[in-house]
Amino acid sequence: MVAVLTVGLVAVEAHEPAPPPPGVPVVAPATPHRAVRYDATVTRVEDGDTVMVRLRTGRVRHVRVLGIDTHEVLFGAHECGGAAGSRSMHRLLPAGTRVRLYRDPAQVDVDRYRRLLRYVHRAADGLDVGRTQLGRGLAEVYVYGDGPFARRAAYQRVEASAQRRGVGIWRWC
């Protein structure tokens, strides 16, 4: 059985596997679906790990960059390095920047604030903005509940490199 999902203007196929032969144990795949990609345009940067985007459908959504956490600058909180993380995100994704948002099948679709949880890449050059924030020492590897996510090992290596180099929050805080 083949089903087609349409998200934005990107179609992704989901295949239902055939049942295993008798006597073969059933093991759930690590990633049951291919990552879904959304094309969008940045309308505003909220802080170092959250942006607002307009999806190709016209809908405007908050997007929390999956796999990272930057120090806060909103709601009166001014944590060490938070302003630098926000400035960096403004430089990476000024309003009007086209982005590609990727869902991680191991993660929930939205957080408790109804923000989409996505990996964010600039469409023009494929730059992974979460990885960039980590490399600049402006973010820490994080997902709510410390659950699994596809890029954990790669992101942890980038974070460890920033720590060793003593950049960003690893120097100031």
C-alpha positions in Angstrom: 0.0 0.0 0.0 1.4 3.4 -0.9 0.1 6.7 0.5 1.2 10.1 -0.5 1.2 13.0 1.9 1.4 16.6 0.6 3.1 19.1 3.0 3.6 22.6 1.6 4.4 21.7 -2.0 6.6 18.7 -1.2 5.2 15.2 -1.6 6.6 12.4 0.5 5.7 8.8 0.1 5.1 6.5 3.0 5.3 2.8 2.3 3.6 0.2 4.5 5.9 -2.8 4.7 4.6 -6.3 4.0 4.1 -8.4 7.1 7.1 -10.7 8.0 6.9 -14.4 7.2 5.8 -16.6 10.1 8.4 -17.1 12.8 10.4 -13.9 11.9 10.4 -11.4 14.8 8.9 -8.0 14.2 11.3 -5.2 14.8 10.2 -1.6 14.4 12.5 0.4 12.0 14.6 3.2 13.6 13.1 5.8 11.3 9.7 4.6 10.1 9.2 7.5 7.7 11.5 9.6 5.6 12.0 13.1 6.9 9.4 15.5 5.7 10.7 18.7 4.1 8.8 22.0 4.3 9.8 25.0 2.2 9.3 28.3 3.9 10.4 32.0 4.1 11.6 33.6 7.3 9.4 36.4 8.5 11.1 37.2 11.8 13.7 35.9 14.2 12.4 35.5 17.7 15.7 34.6 19.4 18.7 32.3 18.9 16.7 29.1 18.4 13.2 30.2 17.3 12.1 31.9 14.0 8.7 32.7 12.4 8.2 31.4 8.9 5.6 31.6 6.1 5.0 28.2 4.7 4.3 27.8 1.0 0.6 27.3 2.0 0.7 30.9 3.3 0.4 29.9 6.9 2.7 31.6 9.4 4.2 29.4 12.1 6.8 29.6 14.9 9.6 27.1 14.4 11.9 25.9 17.2 15.2 24.8 15.8 15.4 21.1 16.7 18.4 19.8 18.6 19.7 23.0 20.1 19.0 25.5 22.9 20.3 29.0 23.1 20.3 31.2 26.2 17.2 33.4 26.6 16.6 37.1 25.8 12.8 37.1 25.8 10.3 37.9 28.6 12.8 39.8 30.7 15.3 36.9 30.8 18.8 38.0 29.7 21.0 34.9 30.2 24.7 35.0 29.4 25.2 34.7 25.7 21.5 35.0 24.8 21.9 38.4 23.0 24.8 37.0 20.9 22.8 33.9 20.0 19.9 36.1 18.8 22.2 38.4 16.8 23.8 35.4 15.2 20.4 34.0 14.2 19.4 37.5 12.8 22.6 37.4 10.6 22.0 33.8 9.5 18.3 34.2 8.7 17.2 37.8 8.0 13.6 38.3 7.1 12.9 37.1 3.6 15.5 34.2 3.7 14.2 31.1 2.1 14.6 28.0 4.3 14.0 24.3 4.2 12.6 22.8 7.4 13.1 19.1 8.1 11.0 17.0 10.5 12.8 14.3 12.6 10.6 11.2 12.7 12.0 10.4 16.2 10.7 13.7 17.6 7.2 15.1 18.1 5.9 17.4 15.5 5.2 20.4 17.8 6.3 21.4 21.3 4.0 22.5 24.2 4.0 26.1 22.8 2.7 24.8 19.4 6.0 25.6 17.7 7.0 23.3 14.8 10.1 21.4 15.8 12.4 21.3 12.8 16.0 21.3 11.6 16.4 24.6 9.7 18.6 24.9 6.6 19.0 28.0 4.4 17.7 27.1 1.0 20.4 29.0 -1.0 23.4 27.1 0.4 22.0 24.3 2.6 23.5 25.7 5.7 22.3 23.9 8.9 21.6 26.8 11.2 21.4 24.7 14.4 24.8 23.2 13.7 26.2 26.7 13.0 24.9 28.1 16.3 26.5 25.1 18.0 29.8 25.7 16.2 29.9 29.3 17.1 29.4 28.3 20.8 26.0 30.1 21.0 23.9 27.0 21.7 23.9 23.7 23.5 22.7 20.3 22.3 19.1 19.9 23.6 15.8 18.2 23.0 12.9 18.2 25.4 13.0 15.1 27.6 16.5 14.2 26.3 14.9 12.0 23.7 16.6 10.6 20.6 17.1 12.7 17.5 18.8 11.9 14.3 21.6 14.5 14.5 22.5 14.0 18.2 26.0 12.5 17.6 26.9 15.0 14.9 25.6 18.0 17.0 27.4 16.7 20.1 30.7 16.6 18.2 30.2 20.2 17.0 29.3 21.3 20.5 32.4 19.6 22.0 34.6 21.4 19.4 33.2 24.8 20.5 33.9 23.9 24.1 37.5 22.9 23.4 38.0 26.1 21.4 36.5 28.2 24.2 34.1 30.2 21.9 30.8 31.9 22.7 29.1 30.8 25.9 32.0 28.4 26.6 34.2 31.5 27.0 31.8 34.0 28.4 29.6 32.1 30.8 
